[in-house]
Amino acid sequence: MKRILIIEDERPLAEAVAFNLEREGFRVDVALDGESGWEKCLEGGYDLVILDLMLPGVDGMEICRRLRRDSDVPVIMLTAKDSEVDKVLGLEMGADDYVTKPFNMRELLARVKAVLRRWAREREEREGKEKGLLRAGDIILDRERHEVKVGGRVVDMPLMEYRLLELFMRHPGKALPREYLLSQVWEGDYFAQSKTLEVHIRRLREKIEADPSRPSRIITVRGVGYRFEAGG
Ligand code: CA
């Protein structure tokens, strides 16, 4: 169960937010001032903090700064004025999102869910990188296992195709020249020619493209080479 901390000095508002979040299945703690809010933050274990900007004692801006310095818990700020938004989302504070008061409870819930989803995805990517995984949409290249999965299924991939795909996945969205691909994948093999590359691209497309005749992953860039699109 995800844990959310609300730091908000308007008790009725804090309680209404807590009630709605609990109804959505979250475990919620409430702090009614900055000091006790910060103490709860230090105890840790929260998946998200909803933080009022204007608080008695230690204000929301200061708490947000400290959180950014000491942890990576996502923060949604509650602000009274739209004019504060730049400051709230900017480098100075670095909140993940904000809601302007007065707000609609459904809007806040939507923001909470979006921030949690984004954060989970980012964590997954971070952990994946550490484990040597490259991901692009439904393609996963596992460098430890030397294995490629497409849509959850292991795909048989000879060495040169594997190396080509790895190169593409390391440089998504960039047009890679043919000469570069040849030199990187076939290294010192000077007999490898454009034709060789084309054949391997075709085989790779058959394995990772939904429709290999109309590629959406490995795009031909005329006069240059190929560009890999990571996709959803
Ligand atoms: Ca307040």
Boltz pocket constraint, residues with backbone or C-beta under 6 A from the ligand:
constraints:
  - pocket:
      binder: B
      contacts: [[A, 8], [A, 9], [A, 10], [A, 52], [A, 53], [A, 54], [A, 55]]
      max_distance: 6.0
